[in-house]
Amino acid sequence: MEYLSKLNFYFLIIISLAIFLPFLFLKFIHPILKKIIENKNKNLFKNLVKLRFFYTLGYILSPLVILVAINNSSLIANEIQKFAYLIKKISGIWMIISLSILTNKFLTAINATYKKNEFFIKYPVNSYLQLIKLVIIIITAIFSVCYALNLSPWGILSGVGALGAILLLVFKDTILGLIASIQVYGGKLLQEGDWIELKDLNIDGEVMEVGLHRVKVKAWDNTITTFPTAKFLEYTFKNWRGMQDSGGRRIKRKLILSISSIKFVNENFLKQLSHLVLLESYLRNKNIELNKANASLSEGDINRRSLTNLGCFRIYIKKYLEKHPKIRQDMTLLVRQLPINQYGLPIEIYAFTNTTKWKDYEDIQSDIFDHILASIHYFELEAYQEPTSKDIKSLISNLN
């Protein structure tokens, strides 16, 4: 009877500790940990609380107490040896799984806390953390089975080599995703925050996250698109980071002029153009050049060189862009003719703004073309526009 009373008292203490220890931990130990971690990193503590890390840590104490008590007890009677053995196995598996969950939660909190850190952006740390989590889950499953069946984990691990082909098939996307993330990050082809275009998948937006399996991109209409990381190995993509780092964004736009409006400049027209400040030096130097070239040619000779309204207009645009305060003068600046097509003669403006901000860029580009389009008629040129119904009605009424 005395032995049974000792046994009952012993188990009563174990059960009491297993039940109340987590609550005591959360009541007394948790505030101390809170102060220590908060002093080091408040964001890390907030993420740990959000993931209920400390609750999981507290409830590991119950199986730990049971395991220690059973392993170090000589008071277990033969009648309850099987029951104690079962409790021990359940507690051990509980411990293994709980430790795995704790580790994964801690890694998740680390990633959430430092994901905006320069090191985390520069290298695929998130992909490596996800791979570590996957390895932890596999090891947890192996150790749990081995502990439950009293097997050596090394025997199972050594047999994994024979299942390599199956594992490669099962984890094909994971392996491809890891290779893709290493290639993309290792070659500095992609970082979180980059603006990318992947036309094959109709993706255009800002990279939010590059994970082991998925890439998350926020489009400009604020929708979120996800696609497998391995797609970076299959398709080509455009990264606009170079443009953003350069500090200048390209303007490449054309306007089409009607060929019938192109003509030589006569004396009256030349006097009108000479009033333009931007063309003063050009016209003066060009007249000297033309007079020298035409000195040996008689009036009316078809080989005589002469100014055209198109040439003056092209130089005017170039001078205008060279004086524009929002255009980079240290980058390529061109005003060029493109091949004639069925609509007319395209004149292309190729320049770079001094900002990469989307709104400012569009404003600068619009202001420049507002001025250019309004200046066309001053040079007696016409921009091409397909006839509207109003134009057709006007033409019919004139014919009648």
C-alpha positions in Angstrom: 0.0 0.0 0.0 2.8 2.4 0.8 4.4 1.6 -2.6 1.1 2.4 -4.4 0.6 5.6 -2.5 4.2 6.7 -3.4 3.4 5.8 -7.1 0.1 7.7 -7.1 1.8 10.7 -5.5 4.6 10.6 -8.0 2.3 10.5 -11.0 0.1 13.2 -9.4 3.2 15.5 -9.3 4.1 14.6 -13.0 0.6 15.3 -14.2 0.3 18.5 -12.2 3.6 19.8 -13.6 2.7 18.8 -17.1 -0.6 20.7 -16.9 0.5 23.8 -15.0 4.1 24.4 -16.2 3.1 25.9 -19.6 0.8 28.4 -17.8 3.6 29.2 -15.3 6.0 29.7 -18.2 3.6 32.1 -19.9 2.9 34.0 -16.7 6.5 34.4 -15.3 9.1 33.5 -17.9 7.3 35.0 -21.0 7.5 38.6 -19.7 11.2 38.3 -19.1 11.8 36.9 -22.6 9.6 39.8 -23.9 11.8 42.4 -22.3 15.0 40.8 -23.5 13.8 40.3 -27.2 12.1 43.7 -27.3 15.3 45.4 -26.2 17.1 43.7 -29.0 14.5 43.9 -31.8 10.9 45.0 -31.4 9.9 43.9 -34.8 11.3 40.4 -34.2 9.3 40.2 -31.0 6.1 41.3 -32.7 6.5 38.7 -35.5 7.1 36.0 -32.9 4.0 36.9 -31.0 2.0 37.0 -34.2 3.1 33.5 -35.0 2.3 32.3 -31.4 5.9 31.2 -31.0 5.9 31.6 -27.2 2.7 29.5 -26.8 4.3 26.7 -28.8 7.5 27.0 -26.7 5.4 26.9 -23.5 3.5 23.8 -24.4 6.7 21.9 -25.2 7.4 21.8 -21.5 4.6 19.3 -20.8 6.0 16.4 -22.9 9.5 17.3 -21.7 8.5 16.9 -18.0 6.8 13.6 -18.8 9.8 12.2 -20.7 12.3 13.3 -18.0 10.1 11.8 -15.2 9.5 8.5 -16.9 13.2 8.0 -18.0 14.4 8.8 -14.5 11.8 7.0 -12.5 12.2 3.7 -10.7 8.7 3.8 -9.3 6.9 2.6 -12.3 5.1 -0.7 -11.5 5.0 -3.6 -13.9 1.3 -3.3 -14.3 1.6 0.1 -15.9 4.8 -0.4 -17.9 2.9 -0.6 -21.2 0.9 2.5 -20.4 4.0 4.4 -19.4 5.8 3.2 -22.6 2.9 4.5 -24.7 2.9 7.9 -22.9 6.7 8.1 -23.4 6.4 7.5 -27.2 3.6 10.1 -27.6 5.5 12.6 -25.6 8.7 12.0 -27.6 6.9 12.4 -30.9 5.2 15.5 -29.5 8.6 16.9 -28.6 10.1 16.2 -32.1 7.1 17.8 -34.0 6.9 20.8 -31.6 10.6 21.5 -32.0 10.2 21.4 -35.8 7.2 23.8 -35.6 9.2 26.1 -33.3 12.2 26.2 -35.6 10.0 26.9 -38.7 8.1 29.7 -36.8 11.4 31.2 -35.8 12.7 31.1 -39.4 9.5 32.7 -40.6 9.8 35.5 -38.0 13.4 36.1 -39.0 12.4 36.4 -42.7 9.4 38.7 -41.9 11.6 40.9 -39.7 14.6 41.3 -42.0 13.0 40.9 -45.5 13.6 44.6 -46.3 17.2 44.4 -45.2 19.7 45.1 -48.0 21.3 41.6 -47.5 17.9 39.8 -47.7 17.0 41.8 -50.9 20.4 41.3 -52.5 20.5 37.5 -51.9 17.8 34.8 -52.1 17.6 34.3 -48.3 13.9 33.6 -48.4 14.4 30.7 -50.9 17.2 29.2 -48.6 14.9 29.6 -45.6 12.1 27.8 -47.3 14.5 25.0 -48.3 15.7 24.7 -44.7 12.1 24.4 -43.6 11.4 21.7 -46.1 14.5 19.8 -44.9 13.4 20.2 -41.3 9.9 18.8 -42.1 11.5 15.7 -43.8 13.9 15.1 -41.0 11.1 15.5 -38.5 9.0 12.9 -40.3 11.9 10.5 -40.3 12.8 10.9 -36.7 9.2 10.6 -35.6 8.8 7.3 -37.4 12.1 6.0 -36.1 11.3 7.0 -32.5 7.9 5.4 -32.7 9.2 2.1 -34.1 12.5 2.0 -32.3 14.5 2.2 -35.5 17.8 3.9 -36.2 17.3 7.0 -38.3 20.7 6.5 -40.0 19.3 3.3 -41.6 16.4 5.1 -43.1 18.6 8.0 -44.2 21.0 5.7 -45.9 18.1 4.1 -47.8 17.0 7.5 -49.1 19.8 7.3 -51.8 17.9 4.4 -53.4 14.8 6.6 -53.7 16.7 9.5 -55.2 14.9 9.3 -58.6 11.5 9.3 -56.9 12.6 12.3 -54.7 13.8 14.2 -57.7 10.4 13.6 -59.4 8.4 14.6 -56.3 10.5 17.7 -55.5 11.1 18.7 -59.2 9.5 22.1 -58.8 11.4 22.8 -55.6 14.7 21.9 -57.1 14.0 24.0 -60.2 12.8 26.9 -58.1 16.0 26.7 -56.0 18.2 26.7 -59.1 16.3 29.5 -60.6 16.4 31.7 -57.5 20.2 31.0 -57.2 20.8 31.9 -60.9 18.6 35.0 -60.7 20.0 36.3 -57.5 23.5 35.1 -58.0 23.7 36.9 -61.3 22.0 40.0 -59.8 19.3 39.7 -62.4 16.5 40.3 -60.0 15.8 41.8 -56.6 12.7 42.5 -54.6 11.3 45.9 -55.5 12.5 45.6 -59.2 10.1 46.4 -62.0 10.0 43.5 -64.4 8.2 42.6 -67.6 7.6 38.9 -68.6 5.6 39.1 -71.8 5.1 35.4 -72.2 3.1 35.3 -69.0 1.6 38.8 -69.5 3.3 40.1 -66.3 4.3 43.7 -65.8 4.8 45.1 -62.3 7.0 45.3 -59.2 8.5 42.2 -57.6 7.2 41.7 -54.1 8.7 38.4 -53.1 10.9 35.7 -54.7 10.4 32.4 -52.9 11.5 28.9 -53.4 8.4 27.9 -55.3 6.6 31.1 -56.3 7.3 34.7 -57.3 4.9 37.4 -56.3 4.5 40.4 -58.6 2.3 43.5 -57.9 0.9 44.8 -61.2 0.3 48.5 -61.8 -3.4 48.1 -61.3 -2.6 46.8 -57.8 -3.5 43.1 -58.6 -1.1 40.4 -57.4 0.2 37.8 -59.8 2.1 34.7 -58.7 4.0 32.3 -60.9 6.6 29.5 -60.4 10.1 30.6 -59.8 11.3 28.0 -62.4 9.7 30.1 -65.2 12.7 32.4 -65.0 14.7 29.5 -66.5 12.2 29.1 -69.4 11.3 32.6 -70.4 13.2 35.9 -71.0 12.2 38.9 -68.9 13.0 42.6 -68.9 14.2 44.2 -65.7 13.9 48.0 -65.5 16.3 48.4 -62.6 19.0 49.6 -64.9 16.8 52.5 -66.0 16.0 53.4 -62.4 19.6 53.2 -61.4 20.7 55.4 -64.3 18.4 58.3 -63.2 17.1 58.8 -66.8 14.1 57.3 -68.5 13.9 57.1 -72.3 11.5 59.0 -74.5 11.1 57.2 -77.8 8.1 58.5 -79.7 7.4 59.5 -83.3 5.1 61.9 -85.1 4.2 61.4 -88.8 4.4 64.3 -91.2 2.5 64.6 -94.5 5.0 64.4 -97.4 3.0 66.9 -99.4 3.7 69.6 -96.9 7.5 69.3 -97.2 9.1 72.1 -99.3 12.1 74.4 -99.8 12.4 77.5 -97.7 12.1 80.8 -99.7 13.3 84.3 -98.7 10.0 85.3 -97.0 9.8 82.0 -95.1 13.5 82.3 -94.1 12.9 85.8 -92.6 10.0 84.3 -90.6 12.1 81.5 -89.2 15.0 83.8 -88.4 12.9 85.3 -85.6 13.1 82.0 -83.7 15.9 82.3 -81.1 16.7 78.6 -81.2 17.4 78.7 -85.0 19.4 81.9 -85.2 22.9 80.4 -85.0 21.8 77.4 -87.2 20.4 79.6 -89.9 23.4 81.9 -89.9 25.9 79.1 -90.2 23.8 77.2 -92.7 23.5 80.2 -95.0 27.3 80.6 -95.0 27.7 76.9 -95.8 25.1 77.0 -98.6 26.5 80.2 -100.2 29.9 78.6 -100.4 28.4 75.3 -101.8 26.3 77.2 -104.4 28.9 79.8 -105.4 29.8 78.0 -108.6 26.2 77.2 -109.5 23.8 79.4 -111.4 20.3 80.4 -110.2 17.7 77.8 -111.0 20.3 74.9 -111.1 18.6 71.8 -109.7 21.9 70.9 -108.0 21.8 74.0 -105.8 21.5 73.3 -102.1 18.7 74.9 -100.1 17.0 74.8 -96.7 13.8 72.8 -96.3 11.0 73.4 -93.7 11.5 69.8 -92.6 15.2 70.2 -91.9 14.6 73.5 -90.0 11.8 71.8 -88.0 14.1 68.9 -87.1 16.9 71.2 -85.9 14.4 73.3 -84.0 13.2 70.2 -82.1 16.7 69.2 -81.3 17.7 72.7 -80.1 14.5 72.8 -78.0 15.4 69.4 -76.3 19.0 70.6 -75.7 17.7 73.6 -73.8 15.0 71.7 -72.0 15.8 71.6 -68.2 14.2 68.1 -67.7 16.2 66.4 -70.5 19.5 64.6 -69.7 22.2 66.1 -71.9 24.7 63.5 -70.9 22.6 60.7 -72.5 21.7 60.0 -76.1 19.6 62.7 -77.7 18.4 62.2 -81.3 15.8 63.7 -83.6 15.8 61.5 -86.7 13.9 60.5 -89.7 12.5 56.9 -90.0 11.8 55.2 -93.3 8.8 56.6 -95.2 5.7 54.5 -94.9 2.1 54.6 -96.4 1.2 57.3 -93.9 4.0 59.7 -94.5 7.5 60.5 -93.0 8.0 59.6 -89.3 10.1 61.9 -87.2 11.3 60.1 -84.0 12.3 61.9 -80.8 14.8 59.8 -78.8 15.9 61.4 -75.5 16.1 60.7 -71.7 14.3 62.6 -68.9 16.2 63.5 -65.8 13.8 61.5 -63.6 12.5 57.9 -63.6 9.3 58.6 -61.6 6.4 57.5 -63.8 4.1 60.5 -63.2 6.9 63.1 -63.7 8.1 61.2 -66.8 4.7 61.3 -68.4 4.2 65.0 -67.6 7.6 65.9 -69.2 6.9 63.8 -72.3 3.4 65.3 -72.7 4.7 68.8 -72.3 7.4 68.3 -75.0 5.0 66.9 -77.5 2.4 69.6 -76.7 5.0 72.1 -77.8 6.2 70.1 -80.8 2.7 69.5 -82.2 1.7 73.1 -81.7 5.0 74.2 -83.6 4.4 72.1 -86.7 2.2 74.7 -88.4 4.8 77.5 -87.8 7.0 75.5 -90.2 4.1 75.1 -92.7 4.1 71.3 -92.1 1.2 69.0 -91.5 0.9 66.0 -89.2 -0.8 62.9 -90.7 -4.2 62.0 -89.4 -6.6 59.5 -91.0 -9.8 61.2 -92.3 -12.7 61.4 -89.9 -16.4 61.2 -90.8 -16.4 65.1 -90.5 -13.6 65.4 -93.1 -15.4 63.1 -95.5 -18.7 65.0 -95.1 -16.8 68.3 -95.7 -15.2 66.8 -98.9 -18.5 65.6 -100.2 -20.2 69.0 -99.6 -17.4 70.8 -101.4 -17.7 68.5 -104.4 -21.4 69.2 -104.5 
